[in-house]
Amino acid sequence: MTDLVDFLSRGGPAIWAIGALSVVTLALIFWKIWQLAQMGAWSDGTQTDEAIGHWQGGDAAAGLRHISGRRSLRAQMAVAAMEARQDPGLTAEAAREETTRIAKSLLSGARGGLRALELIATIAPLLGLLGTVLGMIAAFQALQVAGTRADPATLAGGIWEALLTTAVGMAVAIPASMALTWFETVVDRVQADMEDAATRIFTRGPS
């Protein structure tokens, strides 16, 4: 613990801020994995496909019963599409719009937290660079004060401590950026599956 505090103190306020961002990043990543798992983002959509198969075969009740109450994004969207399609008070166009509205709401929830990861991936290197610039300023001020009695070893120590914040900032930004790309890919795949399912429901099924 003492070594960690000593390490952080060498980087100044910037490295403390980056350290806090690293904790937030880890928390966001683990929370996002849990949330997407709860939403069935990594499921193969078999249950939804089977329900749509019942629907396209003309058995709307079996299709709805097969996925009713399921928590996956694909299943919730399919249920919404089937119910909208069967609603006598909605035209075909209105049913599509209602399904689109619900799908957008589901996907918005799935994308929650991604903006925060994007922000961290952007500002962590900038904080590191800020810490480096401030450290370099302090190092050269010390060099100016020392004048001809300047010790190169002391200057080198001040420089590497200043560069430390840039390295730490990148160490936080890289996994945040990788996680962001991964989560966006997962959500995009789910969105494509939802669009495909909606198309199948609206183009063929019970009259």
PLY file of the C-alpha trace (Angstrom):
ply
format ascii 1.0
element vertex 207
property float x
property float y
property float z
element edge 206
property int vertex1
property int vertex2
end_header
0.00 0.00 0.00
2.85 2.36 0.83
4.47 1.63 -2.53
1.21 2.45 -4.31
0.84 5.76 -2.49
4.47 6.61 -3.25
3.91 5.74 -6.91
0.85 7.95 -7.13
2.49 10.82 -5.30
5.29 10.94 -7.85
2.84 11.70 -10.64
1.09 14.55 -8.84
-2.63 15.36 -8.99
-2.98 14.15 -12.60
-2.03 10.59 -11.74
-4.48 10.54 -8.82
-7.23 11.58 -11.25
-6.18 8.88 -13.69
-6.13 6.35 -10.86
-9.72 7.26 -10.03
-10.64 6.89 -13.71
-9.09 3.41 -13.74
-11.39 2.33 -10.90
-14.42 3.79 -12.70
-13.35 2.05 -15.93
-13.12 -1.36 -14.29
-16.48 -0.86 -12.58
-18.10 0.17 -15.88
-16.66 -2.79 -17.78
-17.80 -5.37 -15.22
-21.22 -3.73 -14.89
-21.64 -3.62 -18.68
-20.72 -7.29 -19.06
-23.29 -8.19 -16.39
-25.97 -5.96 -17.93
-25.52 -7.30 -21.46
-25.50 -10.86 -20.15
-28.82 -10.17 -18.41
-30.15 -8.81 -21.70
-29.17 -11.98 -23.53
-26.70 -10.17 -25.76
-24.53 -13.28 -26.09
-27.38 -15.74 -26.60
-27.84 -17.26 -30.03
-31.50 -16.21 -30.27
-32.75 -19.79 -30.69
-35.86 -19.23 -28.57
-36.80 -16.15 -30.58
-36.22 -17.96 -33.87
-38.46 -20.82 -32.74
-41.17 -18.36 -31.71
-40.98 -16.65 -35.09
-41.20 -20.07 -36.71
-44.50 -20.69 -34.88
-45.66 -17.20 -35.88
-44.83 -17.70 -39.55
-46.54 -21.08 -39.42
-49.76 -19.34 -38.48
-49.75 -20.15 -34.74
-49.50 -16.70 -33.17
-50.46 -17.90 -29.69
-47.68 -20.49 -29.64
-45.18 -17.93 -30.88
-46.06 -15.46 -28.13
-46.23 -18.15 -25.48
-42.77 -19.41 -26.43
-41.01 -16.12 -25.60
-43.44 -14.28 -23.35
-41.71 -13.09 -20.19
-38.18 -13.65 -21.49
-35.69 -10.89 -20.71
-33.52 -10.99 -23.83
-33.62 -7.97 -26.12
-34.49 -10.11 -29.14
-37.40 -11.76 -27.34
-38.81 -8.49 -25.97
-38.71 -6.91 -29.40
-40.31 -9.97 -31.02
-43.14 -9.96 -28.46
-43.68 -6.24 -29.08
-43.77 -6.79 -32.84
-46.22 -9.70 -32.61
-48.54 -7.84 -30.23
-48.42 -4.70 -32.39
-49.14 -6.75 -35.48
-52.17 -8.34 -33.80
-53.52 -5.07 -32.37
-56.70 -4.28 -34.34
-56.39 -0.62 -33.47
-53.08 -0.27 -35.30
-52.52 -0.11 -39.02
-49.57 -2.02 -40.47
-47.55 1.19 -40.61
-48.47 2.17 -37.05
-47.55 -1.30 -35.82
-44.13 -0.97 -37.43
-43.62 2.44 -35.86
-44.61 1.14 -32.43
-42.20 -1.79 -32.79
-39.45 0.59 -33.88
-40.10 2.80 -30.85
-39.82 -0.13 -28.45
-36.72 -1.48 -30.18
-35.02 1.92 -29.93
-35.83 2.06 -26.21
-34.36 -1.42 -25.65
-31.20 -0.60 -27.60
-30.84 2.70 -25.75
-30.71 0.76 -22.50
-28.17 -1.64 -23.99
-25.94 1.28 -24.94
-26.06 2.81 -21.45
-22.61 3.50 -20.05
-20.85 3.46 -23.42
-20.60 7.25 -23.53
-18.83 7.18 -20.17
-16.30 4.65 -21.49
-15.80 6.78 -24.58
-15.18 9.84 -22.41
-12.65 7.96 -20.27
-10.82 6.70 -23.37
-10.59 10.31 -24.54
-9.63 12.18 -21.38
-7.30 9.65 -19.72
-4.44 10.29 -22.22
-5.11 14.02 -22.03
-4.83 13.97 -18.25
-1.61 12.00 -18.61
-0.27 14.56 -21.07
-1.27 17.39 -18.77
0.59 15.74 -15.90
3.65 15.30 -18.11
3.63 18.93 -19.20
3.28 20.15 -15.62
6.06 17.81 -14.51
8.36 18.98 -17.28
7.69 22.59 -16.36
8.62 21.85 -12.74
11.76 19.96 -13.83
13.01 22.80 -16.02
12.20 25.35 -13.34
14.38 23.34 -10.95
17.10 23.26 -13.63
16.91 27.02 -14.02
17.19 27.57 -10.27
20.17 25.23 -10.02
21.97 26.98 -12.86
25.44 25.59 -13.50
25.16 23.37 -10.40
22.37 21.35 -11.99
22.62 17.60 -11.48
21.72 15.68 -14.68
20.54 12.72 -12.58
18.07 14.91 -10.73
16.78 16.33 -14.02
16.41 12.85 -15.49
14.49 11.73 -12.39
12.11 14.65 -12.73
11.56 13.91 -16.41
10.75 10.21 -15.96
8.36 11.04 -13.16
6.67 13.54 -15.47
6.42 10.98 -18.28
4.88 8.51 -15.84
1.49 10.18 -16.07
1.37 9.80 -19.86
2.11 6.09 -19.58
-0.55 5.60 -16.90
-3.09 7.60 -18.89
-2.53 5.37 -21.92
-2.72 2.27 -19.74
-6.23 3.33 -18.72
-7.35 4.57 -22.14
-6.36 1.45 -24.10
-8.54 -1.08 -22.23
-11.38 1.46 -22.05
-11.23 1.90 -25.83
-11.03 -1.85 -26.43
-14.00 -2.52 -24.13
-16.00 0.26 -25.83
-15.38 -1.25 -29.28
-16.31 -4.72 -28.03
-19.56 -3.57 -26.41
-20.54 -1.53 -29.47
-19.94 -4.57 -31.67
-22.13 -6.73 -29.41
-24.96 -4.18 -29.40
-24.72 -3.70 -33.18
-25.03 -7.46 -33.67
-28.09 -7.57 -31.41
-29.60 -4.65 -33.32
-29.10 -6.48 -36.62
-30.77 -9.59 -35.17
-33.70 -7.51 -33.91
-34.16 -5.86 -37.30
-34.09 -9.25 -39.01
-36.64 -10.68 -36.56
-38.97 -7.69 -37.00
-38.81 -8.02 -40.76
-39.70 -11.72 -40.58
-42.62 -11.01 -38.26
-44.09 -8.23 -40.40
-43.62 -9.88 -43.78
-45.13 -13.24 -42.90
-47.46 -14.49 -40.21
-51.08 -14.76 -39.13
-53.47 -12.50 -40.95
0 1
1 2
2 3
3 4
4 5
5 6
6 7
7 8
8 9
9 10
10 11
11 12
12 13
13 14
14 15
15 16
16 17
17 18
18 19
19 20
20 21
21 22
22 23
23 24
24 25
25 26
26 27
27 28
28 29
29 30
30 31
31 32
32 33
33 34
34 35
35 36
36 37
37 38
38 39
39 40
40 41
41 42
42 43
43 44
44 45
45 46
46 47
47 48
48 49
49 50
50 51
51 52
52 53
53 54
54 55
55 56
56 57
57 58
58 59
59 60
60 61
61 62
62 63
63 64
64 65
65 66
66 67
67 68
68 69
69 70
70 71
71 72
72 73
73 74
74 75
75 76
76 77
77 78
78 79
79 80
80 81
81 82
82 83
83 84
84 85
85 86
86 87
87 88
88 89
89 90
90 91
91 92
92 93
93 94
94 95
95 96
96 97
97 98
98 99
99 100
100 101
101 102
102 103
103 104
104 105
105 106
106 107
107 108
108 109
109 110
110 111
111 112
112 113
113 114
114 115
115 116
116 117
117 118
118 119
119 120
120 121
121 122
122 123
123 124
124 125
125 126
126 127
127 128
128 129
129 130
130 131
131 132
132 133
133 134
134 135
135 136
136 137
137 138
138 139
139 140
140 141
141 142
142 143
143 144
144 145
145 146
146 147
147 148
148 149
149 150
150 151
151 152
152 153
153 154
154 155
155 156
156 157
157 158
158 159
159 160
160 161
161 162
162 163
163 164
164 165
165 166
166 167
167 168
168 169
169 170
170 171
171 172
172 173
173 174
174 175
175 176
176 177
177 178
178 179
179 180
180 181
181 182
182 183
183 184
184 185
185 186
186 187
187 188
188 189
189 190
190 191
191 192
192 193
193 194
194 195
195 196
196 197
197 198
198 199
199 200
200 201
201 202
202 203
203 204
204 205
205 206
